[in-house]
């Protein structure tokens, strides 16, 4: 398959996502382990969180810090995969991301839902999309927790299901029409492999 056909909405598509399968679990049964070490955030996302700090603090428990001055590393880094070309990272507090409560649930998501906002109003982009990741403008699989967290462990298989299991994450990145196109590309990719 020609590489120029593996593009959607300005993103390249890593063909590996057409070959992977979740065996024991899937992102639908998230354990929150991907969040444990914190996450990269755009500067806009960071500012949105800080602008709503008082609301977010209402949903934090005793294992978290309500001191917003240490919520982020405040170490601005260049990264072309972020809209502004810059990012920061959430801090780790009590051996987990500052925004994870004692049940490993994200208080950013809880605060949004409990206040009638969109579920992802405060949640950083790369939290929403994991284990799908964008790296150098390429949509691919992040194997960071392979064989550690079953909800994020996908392996090559003759019966792949990655596209289906990560539908929500992919919809967030490329939208409904992009997802439909991705399914068409996946079908062509599988047919081409069968012919070989």
Secondary structure, 3 states (H helix, E strand, C coil): CCHHHCEECCEEECHHHHCEEECCCCHHHCCCHHHCCCCEEEHHHHHHHHHCHHHHHCCCCCCCCCCHHHCECCCCEECCCCCCCEEEEECEECCEECCECCCCCEHHHHHHHHCCCCCCCCCCHHHHHCCEEEECCEEEECCCCCCCCHHHCEEECCCCCHHHHCHHHHHHHHHHHHHHHHHHHHHHHHHHHHHC
